Amino acid sequence: MHIVYFALKYISLVSIVNKIKTQPVFLLLIPVFFVLHGFLYFFGFIAPAEAALLALFYCTGALLLYLLVWLLYRRQWQKASIVTAYLLMAYFFFGAYHDFFLRHLPVLSHYSVLLLLIVTVFAILILFLRKAKKLLQLVAWLNLLFIAYILVDIVLLMGNYIHPPAGKFSFLKEHSITYKPVPAINKPDIYFLVFDEYASSISLKENYGYRNDIDSLLVQRGFRVLPESYSNYNYTPASIASILNMNYISGLADSVLLTAKDMNECLGLIKYSQVLSFLSGQGYEIVNCSHFNLMNSPVTVNDPILPVKTGLISDNTLYSKIKRDVWGDMNRDLLLDRLPWMKNAPDQNNRQLLKMIKDQSAKKNTHPVFVFGHLYMPHDPFWYDNKNQIRDPQQRANDIASPATPYLAYLTHVNLEMKMLLDTIQQHTNRKAVIIVMGDHGFRGRDIDQNLRKNYQNLNAVYIPGKNNQLFYDSISGVNQFRVVFNTLFNQSIPLQKDSMIFLNGKE
């Protein structure tokens, strides 16, 4: 029996080795490696079942592509497999090629140059294959190469499961917060309303000559406007993470190149932030009306903006890069309107979130609530004009080239929605709820530059009924917002941090 067992084992090993030497197994290994490597890179952000489904989808596509090339090559499987392998590698690893050249040879990172280079190499490959006769060694080499890549990733992945890696980002220990016992006082409901990319009135006046009436609207409703406020970071996930943790993010230094993985690390910091933890400990219910997951309150709207799930992997393919960075920049809003599941998605999400916040304010709760609302306005796409009319998709498609004019026009609609939202909250809560209205950063437009202060100058206004708001100061930044809020509402003595702006390079 032992002899039979070892004989069968030997035969199976021989069979596997022969297949590696003579069969184009790499046609399946390439998509499997692409998904596995992405799953490893974004470990913790993607479910294994979702990654497996993506790999199955890509493997099916690879086999169909091979079948087509095989027919074109009159059933010469060796040449067809080599051509297919090249096309698969060009498609799946296009993002990696682009990032490599962006770092080391920027002149070759331009899409026109990189695509021309890929086509040129493909033409050379076709010419080479015309004369090539024996390709079995190349087939075996490609099989062994991708088997080795996959084995290395499997070992690294097993290490991650055995010893889960710590989060990339944390918070500066020297700025840790110590809380005093909170006295038994009435704890008001708190509404934290973030209007994405809403710039301060000073910024709009200085940079665009635009006089915004939002400040007077807020003052009339009892708000204190903080006119010189600014964010600490120029991108939403980092800015919100710093605000809700009352701290700077260790690992996000000035001029750091922000990646999709970094953004998702920031989403983790938002989910389990210090503000949410403190308020939960004080008996507050966390009500999520945003695009972010918060503790035990998951996101409730579709989000076409932030990279999620397997999109983190597929985002680096040739199709995704071209769609987003080339075709998408010019025709993104046309795309949003043509795809049924994306049609008017940002505007519909905003409407859904506004309704959720208003409905929450009408509830009679026996415990205090912290309502976090994040509205994707006045950030582009700019859905409305200055007459509060929905703009044509063709008009919106041109906004990327010159966004300032439609942004300023869109403010008319955003201000109207903000006015109705604040009036509803104050009416339903008898003006007893604390309301914080902020932009997560300033209006960036196309000018995302380290030296432009306007990228950070944000709208900031607070309404604190029955409390002296003298602790707030006109030039407050995001990391100190809730430090002052907690000092004011709960008699804390949390020291303030130095207000600073940190530039994140979002080219990646």
C-alpha positions as CSV (number, residue, x, y, z in Angstrom):
1,M,0.0,0.0,0.0
2,H,2.8,2.4,0.9
3,I,4.4,1.6,-2.5
4,V,1.2,2.4,-4.3
5,Y,0.7,5.6,-2.3
6,F,4.2,6.9,-3.1
7,A,3.9,5.9,-6.7
8,L,0.7,7.8,-7.1
9,K,2.3,10.8,-5.3
10,Y,5.3,10.6,-7.6
11,I,3.1,10.5,-10.7
12,S,1.0,13.5,-9.5
13,L,4.2,15.5,-8.9
14,V,5.5,14.6,-12.3
15,S,2.2,15.6,-13.8
16,I,2.3,19.0,-12.1
17,V,5.9,19.6,-13.2
18,N,5.0,18.6,-16.8
19,K,2.1,21.1,-16.8
20,I,4.3,23.8,-15.5
21,K,6.8,23.1,-18.3
22,T,4.3,22.7,-21.1
23,Q,1.0,24.4,-20.3
24,P,0.2,28.1,-20.1
25,V,-0.9,28.0,-16.4
26,F,0.2,31.6,-16.1
27,L,-3.0,32.7,-17.8
28,L,-4.8,32.0,-14.5
29,L,-1.8,32.8,-12.3
30,I,-1.6,36.4,-13.5
31,P,-5.1,37.5,-12.4
32,V,-4.8,35.4,-9.2
33,F,-1.5,37.1,-8.3
34,F,-3.0,40.5,-9.1
35,V,-5.9,40.0,-6.8
36,L,-3.9,38.2,-4.1
37,H,-1.2,41.0,-4.0
38,G,-3.9,43.7,-3.8
39,F,-5.7,41.7,-1.0
40,L,-2.3,41.6,0.9
41,Y,-1.6,45.2,0.3
42,F,-5.0,46.3,1.5
43,F,-5.1,43.6,4.3
44,G,-8.0,44.2,6.6
45,F,-10.1,46.3,4.2
46,I,-11.4,43.6,1.8
47,A,-13.3,40.4,2.7
48,P,-11.7,37.2,1.5
49,A,-14.9,36.1,-0.3
50,E,-15.0,39.4,-2.2
51,A,-11.4,39.0,-3.3
52,A,-12.1,35.4,-4.4
53,L,-15.1,36.5,-6.4
54,L,-13.0,39.2,-8.1
55,A,-10.3,36.7,-8.9
56,L,-12.8,34.4,-10.4
57,F,-14.2,37.2,-12.6
58,Y,-10.7,38.1,-13.8
59,C,-9.8,34.5,-14.5
60,T,-12.9,34.1,-16.6
61,G,-12.0,37.2,-18.6
62,A,-8.4,36.0,-19.0
63,L,-9.6,32.6,-20.5
64,L,-12.0,34.4,-22.9
65,L,-9.3,36.7,-24.0
66,Y,-7.0,33.7,-24.6
67,L,-9.7,32.0,-26.6
68,L,-10.0,35.1,-28.9
69,V,-6.2,35.4,-29.4
70,W,-6.0,31.7,-30.0
71,L,-8.5,31.9,-32.8
72,L,-6.6,34.9,-34.3
73,Y,-3.4,32.9,-34.2
74,R,-4.9,30.0,-35.9
75,R,-4.8,27.8,-32.9
76,Q,-1.1,28.2,-32.2
77,W,-1.4,28.0,-28.5
78,Q,2.1,29.0,-27.5
79,K,2.1,32.3,-29.4
80,A,-1.5,33.0,-28.3
81,S,-0.6,32.4,-24.7
82,I,2.4,34.8,-24.8
83,V,0.4,37.5,-26.4
84,T,-2.4,37.0,-23.9
85,A,0.0,37.2,-21.0
86,Y,1.4,40.5,-22.3
87,L,-2.1,42.0,-22.6
88,L,-3.0,40.8,-19.1
89,M,0.1,42.2,-17.6
90,A,-0.4,45.5,-19.4
91,Y,-4.0,45.6,-18.1
92,F,-3.5,44.5,-14.5
93,F,-0.2,46.1,-13.8
94,F,-0.7,49.4,-15.6
95,G,-1.2,51.2,-12.3
96,A,2.1,49.8,-11.0
97,Y,3.9,50.9,-14.1
98,H,2.5,54.4,-13.9
99,D,3.4,54.7,-10.2
100,F,7.0,53.5,-10.9
101,F,7.5,56.0,-13.6
102,L,5.9,58.8,-11.6
103,R,8.5,58.3,-8.9
104,H,11.6,57.5,-10.9
105,L,11.0,58.8,-14.5
106,P,8.2,61.3,-14.4
107,V,8.5,62.1,-18.1
108,L,7.3,58.6,-18.9
109,S,4.4,58.7,-16.4
110,H,2.2,60.8,-18.8
111,Y,-0.6,58.6,-20.0
112,S,0.1,59.4,-23.7
113,V,3.7,58.4,-23.3
114,L,3.1,55.3,-21.3
115,L,0.3,54.0,-23.6
116,L,2.6,54.6,-26.6
117,L,5.3,52.7,-24.9
118,I,3.0,49.7,-24.2
119,V,1.8,49.7,-27.8
120,T,5.4,49.9,-29.1
121,V,6.5,46.9,-26.9
122,F,3.4,45.0,-28.1
123,A,4.4,45.6,-31.7
124,I,7.9,44.4,-31.1
125,L,6.5,41.3,-29.4
126,I,4.3,40.5,-32.4
127,L,7.3,40.8,-34.7
128,F,9.4,38.6,-32.5
129,L,6.7,35.9,-32.4
130,R,6.5,35.8,-36.2
131,K,10.0,34.2,-36.3
132,A,10.0,32.5,-32.9
133,K,9.4,28.7,-33.0
134,K,10.3,27.3,-29.6
135,L,8.5,29.0,-26.8
136,L,8.2,26.3,-24.2
137,Q,11.0,27.7,-22.1
138,L,9.3,31.1,-22.0
139,V,6.0,29.3,-21.0
140,A,7.8,27.5,-18.2
141,W,9.6,30.6,-17.0
142,L,6.3,32.6,-16.8
143,N,4.7,29.8,-14.9
144,L,7.5,29.6,-12.4
145,L,7.7,33.4,-12.0
146,F,4.1,33.8,-11.1
147,I,4.0,30.7,-8.9
148,A,7.0,32.2,-7.0
149,Y,5.2,35.5,-6.6
150,I,2.0,33.8,-5.4
151,L,3.9,31.7,-2.8
152,V,5.7,34.7,-1.4
153,D,2.4,36.6,-1.0
154,I,0.8,33.5,0.6
155,V,3.6,33.4,3.2
156,L,3.3,37.1,3.9
157,L,-0.5,36.8,4.1
158,M,-0.2,33.9,6.6
159,G,2.1,36.1,8.7
160,N,-0.6,38.9,8.7
161,Y,-3.2,36.4,10.0
162,I,-0.9,35.1,12.6
163,H,0.4,38.5,13.7
164,P,-2.1,41.1,12.4
165,P,-0.2,44.3,11.5
166,A,-0.7,47.4,13.6
167,G,-2.4,50.4,11.9
168,K,-0.1,52.5,9.9
169,F,-1.3,55.7,11.5
170,S,-1.7,56.7,15.1
171,F,-1.7,59.9,17.1
172,L,1.1,61.8,18.7
173,K,1.5,60.6,22.3
174,E,2.7,64.0,23.6
175,H,-0.8,65.3,22.7
176,S,-2.8,62.6,24.4
177,I,-6.0,63.7,26.3
178,T,-6.8,63.2,29.9
179,Y,-10.5,63.8,30.9
180,K,-11.8,65.0,34.2
181,P,-15.0,63.5,35.6
182,V,-18.0,65.0,33.9
183,P,-20.4,66.6,36.4
184,A,-24.1,65.5,36.4
185,I,-25.4,68.1,34.1
186,N,-27.9,68.2,31.4
187,K,-26.2,66.9,28.3
188,P,-27.4,68.6,25.1
189,D,-27.8,66.9,21.8
190,I,-24.9,67.7,19.5
191,Y,-25.2,68.0,15.7
192,F,-21.8,68.0,13.9
193,L,-22.6,69.0,10.3
194,V,-19.7,68.8,7.7
195,F,-20.3,70.4,4.3
196,D,-17.5,69.0,2.1
197,E,-15.1,71.6,0.7
198,Y,-17.1,74.6,2.0
199,A,-14.6,77.5,2.1
200,S,-14.7,80.4,4.6
201,S,-16.2,83.7,3.5
202,I,-12.8,85.4,3.9
203,S,-11.3,82.9,1.4
204,L,-14.1,83.3,-1.1
205,K,-13.7,87.1,-0.9
206,E,-9.9,87.2,-1.1
207,N,-9.5,84.6,-3.8
208,Y,-12.6,85.0,-6.0
209,G,-14.1,88.3,-5.1
210,Y,-17.3,86.5,-4.0
211,R,-19.4,87.9,-1.2
212,N,-21.1,85.0,0.6
213,D,-24.1,85.8,2.8
214,I,-23.8,82.6,4.8
215,D,-22.1,84.3,7.8
216,S,-25.0,86.7,8.3
217,L,-27.4,83.8,7.9
218,L,-25.6,81.9,10.7
219,V,-25.3,85.0,13.0
220,Q,-29.1,85.6,12.7
221,R,-29.6,82.0,14.0
222,G,-27.4,82.6,17.1
223,F,-24.2,81.0,15.7
224,R,-20.7,82.3,16.4
225,V,-18.8,82.4,13.1
226,L,-15.1,81.7,13.3
227,P,-14.0,83.6,10.2
228,E,-10.3,82.6,10.1
229,S,-10.7,78.9,10.8
230,Y,-8.8,76.4,8.8
231,S,-8.4,72.6,8.4
232,N,-5.2,70.8,9.3
233,Y,-5.2,68.7,6.2
234,N,-6.3,69.3,2.6
235,Y,-8.1,66.0,2.0
236,T,-11.3,64.8,3.6
237,P,-10.4,61.5,5.3
238,A,-7.3,63.0,7.0
239,S,-9.2,66.2,8.0
240,I,-12.2,64.4,9.5
241,A,-9.9,61.9,11.3
242,S,-7.9,64.7,12.9
243,I,-11.1,66.6,13.9
244,L,-12.8,63.6,15.5
245,N,-9.6,62.6,17.3
246,M,-8.6,66.1,18.3
247,N,-5.1,65.3,17.2
248,Y,-2.6,65.3,14.4
249,I,-2.0,62.0,12.6
250,S,1.4,60.4,13.2
251,G,2.7,59.3,9.9
252,L,1.1,61.9,7.8
253,A,3.9,64.5,7.6
254,D,4.0,67.5,5.4
255,S,4.2,66.7,1.6
256,V,3.5,63.0,2.1
257,L,2.1,61.3,-1.0
258,L,-1.4,60.2,0.0
259,T,-2.5,56.8,-1.3
260,A,-5.8,55.0,-1.4
261,K,-4.5,52.8,1.4
262,D,-3.7,55.8,3.5
263,M,-7.2,57.1,3.0
264,N,-8.7,53.8,4.2
265,E,-6.4,53.9,7.2
266,C,-7.9,57.3,8.0
267,L,-11.4,55.8,7.7
268,G,-10.4,53.4,10.5
269,L,-9.3,56.3,12.7
270,I,-12.7,58.0,12.1
271,K,-14.6,54.9,12.9
272,Y,-13.1,54.5,16.4
273,S,-12.3,58.2,17.1
274,Q,-11.8,59.8,20.5
275,V,-14.7,62.1,20.2
276,L,-17.1,59.2,19.6
277,S,-15.6,57.2,22.4
278,F,-15.8,60.0,24.9
279,L,-19.4,60.8,24.0
280,S,-20.4,57.2,24.1
281,G,-19.0,57.0,27.6
282,Q,-21.2,59.9,28.6
283,G,-24.3,58.1,27.4
284,Y,-24.6,59.6,24.0
285,E,-26.2,57.6,21.1
286,I,-24.1,58.0,17.9
287,V,-26.3,58.7,15.0
288,N,-24.6,58.3,11.6
289,C,-25.8,60.5,8.7
290,S,-22.5,60.4,6.8
291,H,-20.3,58.6,4.3
292,F,-18.2,57.1,7.1
293,N,-18.6,54.0,9.3
294,L,-18.9,55.1,13.0
295,M,-18.3,52.6,15.8
296,N,-21.5,50.5,15.8
297,S,-23.3,52.8,13.3
298,P,-22.4,51.8,9.7
299,V,-22.7,54.0,6.7
300,T,-26.2,54.1,5.2
301,V,-25.7,55.6,1.7
302,N,-23.9,54.4,-1.4
303,D,-20.6,56.2,-1.8
304,P,-19.2,56.5,-5.3
305,I,-16.4,58.8,-4.0
306,L,-14.2,56.9,-1.5
307,P,-12.5,53.7,-2.6
308,V,-14.1,50.7,-1.0
309,K,-13.9,47.0,-1.0
310,T,-12.5,45.3,-4.2
311,G,-12.5,48.7,-5.9
312,L,-9.2,49.2,-4.0
313,I,-7.7,46.4,-6.1
314,S,-9.3,47.0,-9.5
315,D,-8.6,50.8,-9.2
316,N,-5.1,50.1,-10.5
317,T,-6.1,48.4,-13.8
318,L,-5.7,50.1,-17.1
319,Y,-9.4,50.5,-17.5
320,S,-9.9,52.1,-14.1
321,K,-6.9,54.4,-14.4
322,I,-7.9,55.7,-17.8
323,K,-11.6,56.0,-16.8
324,R,-10.8,58.0,-13.7
325,D,-7.7,60.1,-14.7
326,V,-8.3,60.7,-18.4
327,W,-11.8,60.0,-19.6
328,G,-13.2,60.5,-16.1
329,D,-11.8,63.9,-15.6
330,M,-13.4,65.1,-18.9
331,N,-16.6,63.3,-18.8
332,R,-17.1,62.1,-15.2
333,D,-20.6,63.6,-14.8
334,L,-21.7,62.2,-18.1
335,L,-20.7,58.8,-16.8
336,L,-22.6,59.3,-13.6
337,D,-25.7,60.1,-15.5
338,R,-25.4,57.1,-18.0
339,L,-24.9,54.4,-15.4
340,P,-28.2,53.5,-13.8
341,W,-26.7,52.8,-10.4
342,M,-24.7,56.0,-10.4
343,K,-27.2,58.4,-11.9
344,N,-27.5,61.5,-9.7
345,A,-25.9,59.4,-6.9
346,P,-24.1,62.3,-5.1
347,D,-27.2,64.5,-5.2
348,Q,-29.5,61.7,-4.1
349,N,-27.2,60.8,-1.3
350,N,-27.2,64.5,-0.1
351,R,-31.0,64.5,-0.1
352,Q,-31.1,61.2,1.8
353,L,-28.7,62.5,4.4
354,L,-30.5,65.8,4.8
355,K,-33.7,64.0,5.4
356,M,-32.1,61.6,7.9
357,I,-30.7,64.6,9.9
358,K,-34.1,66.4,9.9
359,D,-36.0,63.2,10.9
360,Q,-33.6,62.6,13.7
361,S,-34.1,66.2,15.1
362,A,-37.8,65.5,15.3
363,K,-37.4,62.4,17.5
364,K,-38.0,62.7,21.2
365,N,-35.1,60.9,22.8
366,T,-34.7,59.9,26.5
367,H,-30.9,60.1,26.1
368,P,-28.6,62.6,24.4
369,V,-27.5,62.0,20.8
370,F,-24.5,63.0,18.7
371,V,-25.5,63.3,15.1
372,F,-22.7,63.3,12.6
373,G,-23.8,64.6,9.2
374,H,-21.4,64.6,6.2
375,L,-22.8,66.2,3.1
376,Y,-21.0,66.0,-0.2
377,M,-21.6,69.7,-1.0
378,P,-20.5,72.2,-2.3
379,H,-17.8,69.7,-3.4
380,D,-18.1,68.8,-7.1
381,P,-20.1,67.6,-9.0
382,F,-21.9,70.9,-9.0
383,W,-25.5,69.8,-9.5
384,Y,-27.2,73.2,-9.3
385,D,-26.7,76.7,-10.8
386,N,-27.2,80.0,-9.0
387,K,-30.9,79.9,-9.7
388,N,-31.2,76.6,-7.8
389,Q,-31.9,74.7,-11.1
390,I,-30.3,71.3,-11.9
391,R,-27.6,71.8,-14.4
392,D,-27.3,69.8,-17.6
393,P,-24.8,66.9,-17.5
394,Q,-22.9,68.3,-20.5
395,Q,-22.4,71.5,-18.6
396,R,-21.1,69.6,-15.6
397,A,-18.7,67.7,-17.8
398,N,-16.7,70.9,-18.4
399,D,-16.4,71.9,-14.8
400,I,-13.1,70.1,-14.2
401,A,-11.3,72.6,-16.4
402,S,-12.6,75.6,-14.6
403,P,-14.4,74.7,-11.4
404,A,-14.5,78.1,-9.6
405,T,-17.5,79.6,-11.5
406,P,-19.8,76.6,-11.0
407,Y,-18.7,76.1,-7.4
408,L,-19.6,79.7,-6.5
409,A,-23.0,79.3,-8.3
410,Y,-23.6,76.0,-6.5
411,L,-23.3,77.9,-3.2
412,T,-26.7,79.4,-3.7
413,H,-28.3,75.9,-3.6
414,V,-26.1,74.7,-0.7
415,N,-26.9,77.8,1.4
416,L,-30.6,77.3,0.9
417,E,-30.3,73.6,2.0
418,M,-28.2,74.7,5.0
419,K,-30.7,77.3,6.0
420,M,-33.6,74.8,5.8
421,L,-31.6,72.2,7.7
422,L,-30.6,74.5,10.6
423,D,-34.1,76.0,10.9
424,T,-35.6,72.5,11.1
425,I,-33.1,71.4,13.8
426,Q,-33.6,74.5,15.9
427,Q,-37.3,74.3,15.6
428,H,-37.5,70.6,16.5
429,T,-35.1,70.9,19.4
430,N,-36.5,74.2,20.7
431,R,-33.0,75.7,20.0
432,K,-31.5,73.5,22.8
433,A,-29.2,71.4,20.6
434,V,-25.5,72.3,20.1
435,I,-24.8,72.7,16.3
436,I,-21.4,72.7,14.7
437,V,-21.2,73.6,11.0
438,M,-17.9,73.1,9.3
439,G,-16.2,72.6,6.0
440,D,-13.7,69.8,6.2
441,H,-11.2,71.9,4.1
442,G,-11.3,74.9,1.8
443,F,-12.1,75.1,-1.9
444,R,-9.3,73.4,-3.7
445,G,-10.5,73.5,-7.3
446,R,-7.6,72.5,-9.5
447,D,-5.0,74.3,-7.4
448,I,-3.9,71.7,-4.8
449,D,-0.6,73.3,-3.9
450,Q,1.5,73.3,-0.8
451,N,1.6,77.1,-0.7
452,L,-2.0,77.8,-1.2
453,R,-3.7,78.7,2.1
454,K,-7.1,78.6,0.4
455,N,-7.0,74.8,0.3
456,Y,-7.5,74.9,4.1
457,Q,-9.6,78.0,4.9
458,N,-13.0,76.4,5.8
459,L,-16.4,77.5,7.0
460,N,-16.7,77.1,10.8
461,A,-19.6,78.2,13.0
462,V,-20.9,77.0,16.4
463,Y,-24.2,77.3,18.2
464,I,-24.0,76.6,21.9
465,P,-27.2,77.5,23.7
466,G,-26.9,78.7,27.3
467,K,-23.1,78.5,27.2
468,N,-20.5,81.2,26.9
469,N,-18.6,80.5,23.7
470,Q,-15.6,82.7,24.6
471,L,-13.2,79.8,24.5
472,F,-13.6,79.6,20.7
473,Y,-11.2,81.8,18.7
474,D,-11.4,83.1,15.2
475,S,-8.4,81.3,13.8
476,I,-9.1,77.8,15.3
477,S,-8.1,74.7,13.4
478,G,-9.7,71.3,13.3
479,V,-7.6,69.6,16.0
480,N,-8.8,72.1,18.6
481,Q,-12.5,72.2,17.6
482,F,-13.8,69.5,19.9
483,R,-11.2,70.3,22.6
484,V,-12.9,73.6,22.9
485,V,-16.4,72.0,22.6
486,F,-15.7,69.6,25.4
487,N,-14.1,72.3,27.6
488,T,-17.2,74.4,27.1
489,L,-19.9,71.8,27.4
490,F,-18.4,69.4,30.0
491,N,-16.1,71.6,32.0
492,Q,-13.0,69.9,30.8
493,S,-9.5,71.4,30.8
494,I,-8.1,69.9,27.7
495,P,-5.0,71.8,26.5
496,L,-5.0,73.2,23.0
497,Q,-2.5,72.3,20.3
498,K,-0.6,74.5,18.0
499,D,-2.7,75.2,14.9
500,S,-0.9,74.0,11.8
501,M,-1.6,73.2,8.1
502,I,-0.1,70.0,6.7
503,F,0.0,69.5,2.9
504,L,-0.8,66.1,1.5
505,N,0.1,65.4,-2.1
506,G,-2.8,63.6,-3.6
507,K,-1.3,62.9,-7.1
508,E,-1.5,59.1,-6.4
